[in-house]
């Protein structure tokens, strides 16, 4: 992969925005965010003939040659644009470059909201314990508001079409195909879960823009625990909003190694907040289906992490780490949900 | 190897966290932290991995022998982790196929064998749990 440097960023921006003058890039460095994309931060300054001197803080994300998630810059860029201004705070998207010739992979630029936290591990610091109930309300409240947004109000042309009736089996097909594509050996537990999920699927109460990775660690929050912006929309799609709720509650995201989901609240409290904010009901049978589905989806992602490394397509440390850390725990979570633990 | 591998890699992980991590920021700090965590996982696994795989493989063969069909075959004479893992994968493949057949069989014998397989799978998951796992 080409190095991302201030010099080649200036060359690219000058070609991409020919009206800009005196383009300057400073304080460029890579951030420890996400297993599927490279993320960089820098300060951008330029002179626009119409608007004068501009200065902004910018996030750059680049698609790698191989990832644990089959998505791309255009998809995530469009997802952010779709939800922007609809009551769920997200950073503003600035530029999309799909020509890989510039950086050996598509890149996107977005507004960088600095000075906030995004660590899921910080919630385990005893000093943050009194704030957890508020953060839980912020997180599942935002998730509920996302669920409530009418899909008719959003441009979802970037994602696969779905109906209330087919979204469950469509998502299952998608992630089972990913499991097969990234085969790392037989998996009796996840295979049994897949068979169980194919026997019956829920019909969604409504369609929603599903974030696809909504959990602690994927939103910015301030010192008081107020949610500032929801990040990482690369798996966003049109579907059943229960998917986001189920994802946020899976055992592998219990970062406190206890019953607090996403390290923040009990399962019952998370559901209560989400129901109140969304105006929807988390039907227990439907939610149970989505929770087991999440074990299949997450295991597909952890397996893809292992596969990318094992086949030499990538050597990001986070891929090997995630596979070692999470695959057995996800099997255990599936066993629990199937009543076999 | 002396000093013993788990002891040495745990100390390496500790040094990485206490001495080096403080000198790093951002992406590099994150890579170092994950490296330290992976060394701890190696320490968790090193001593018991071969014994665990042999026990799992024996248990899977015993379950497969209770089913109709050809015996599972195979052995654990080659004690290298890679060889034991290949055999474990082969047996897990056979277990997966057997579970699918048993799920379609309503006899009490099938239900009992399926329950025994689930019990063994739960045991393997418990035994494979690493210290840092969230669950």
HADDOCK unambig.tbl for C-alpha pairs under 7 A between the chains (distance, minus, plus):
assign (segid A and resid 30 and name CA) (segid B and resid 26 and name CA) 6.93 0.50 0.50
assign (segid A and resid 30 and name CA) (segid B and resid 27 and name CA) 5.69 0.50 0.50
assign (segid A and resid 31 and name CA) (segid B and resid 26 and name CA) 5.41 0.50 0.50
assign (segid A and resid 31 and name CA) (segid B and resid 27 and name CA) 4.89 0.50 0.50
assign (segid A and resid 32 and name CA) (segid B and resid 26 and name CA) 5.68 0.50 0.50
assign (segid A and resid 32 and name CA) (segid B and resid 27 and name CA) 4.20 0.50 0.50
assign (segid A and resid 32 and name CA) (segid B and resid 30 and name CA) 5.80 0.50 0.50
assign (segid A and resid 185 and name CA) (segid B and resid 89 and name CA) 5.91 0.50 0.50
assign (segid A and resid 186 and name CA) (segid B and resid 89 and name CA) 5.96 0.50 0.50
assign (segid A and resid 186 and name CA) (segid B and resid 92 and name CA) 5.74 0.50 0.50
assign (segid A and resid 186 and name CA) (segid B and resid 93 and name CA) 5.00 0.50 0.50
assign (segid A and resid 187 and name CA) (segid B and resid 92 and name CA) 6.76 0.50 0.50
assign (segid A and resid 188 and name CA) (segid B and resid 92 and name CA) 6.37 0.50 0.50
assign (segid A and resid 188 and name CA) (segid B and resid 95 and name CA) 6.69 0.50 0.50
assign (segid A and resid 188 and name CA) (segid B and resid 96 and name CA) 4.62 0.50 0.50
assign (segid A and resid 251 and name CA) (segid B and resid 135 and name CA) 6.02 0.50 0.50
assign (segid A and resid 252 and name CA) (segid B and resid 134 and name CA) 5.53 0.50 0.50
assign (segid A and resid 252 and name CA) (segid B and resid 135 and name CA) 6.10 0.50 0.50
assign (segid A and resid 254 and name CA) (segid B and resid 134 and name CA) 5.81 0.50 0.50
assign (segid A and resid 255 and name CA) (segid B and resid 134 and name CA) 5.85 0.50 0.50
assign (segid A and resid 257 and name CA) (segid B and resid 134 and name CA) 4.48 0.50 0.50
assign (segid A and resid 257 and name CA) (segid B and resid 135 and name CA) 6.11 0.50 0.50
assign (segid A and resid 317 and name CA) (segid B and resid 31 and name CA) 6.57 0.50 0.50
assign (segid A and resid 321 and name CA) (segid B and resid 34 and name CA) 6.48 0.50 0.50
assign (segid A and resid 321 and name CA) (segid B and resid 38 and name CA) 6.32 0.50 0.50
assign (segid A and resid 325 and name CA) (segid B and resid 133 and name CA) 6.25 0.50 0.50
assign (segid A and resid 328 and name CA) (segid B and resid 125 and name CA) 6.25 0.50 0.50
assign (segid A and resid 328 and name CA) (segid B and resid 128 and name CA) 6.83 0.50 0.50
assign (segid A and resid 328 and name CA) (segid B and resid 129 and name CA) 6.61 0.50 0.50
assign (segid A and resid 329 and name CA) (segid B and resid 133 and name CA) 6.46 0.50 0.50
assign (segid A and resid 329 and name CA) (segid B and resid 135 and name CA) 5.48 0.50 0.50
assign (segid A and resid 332 and name CA) (segid B and resid 125 and name CA) 6.07 0.50 0.50
assign (segid A and resid 340 and name CA) (segid B and resid 118 and name CA) 6.34 0.50 0.50
assign (segid A and resid 341 and name CA) (segid B and resid 122 and name CA) 5.60 0.50 0.50
